[in-house]
């Protein structure tokens, strides 16, 4: 493939957009908006799940350390959980 000029792809996409009829543009805009919405929903769900998993992991680690008699202050420092959270485990 020969080298392409910078911005050529974007210019081509813009030209295709400009060739569309008003109805095609509306449909395209709805499609793009739905893709953005889906991406946002996926990302927020993923981040929420990740955070919940990370919290669960910290709690499991704290439980294990607590069973071995490790001081709450050390567990807190190691996991980032508060002393109150650790005491509840």
Number of C-alpha atoms within 10 A of each C-alpha: 3 4 5 8 7 8 9 10 11 10 11 11 12 11 11 10 13 11 11 12 10 10 9 12 14 12 12 14 12 12 12 12 12 12 12 12 12 12 12 12 12 12 12 12 12 12 12 12 12 12 12 12 12 12 15 12 13 19 19 14 14 25 18 13 16 17 8 9 10 13 11 19 12 14 23 17 11 13 16 15 17 13 15 10 13 19 11 7 10
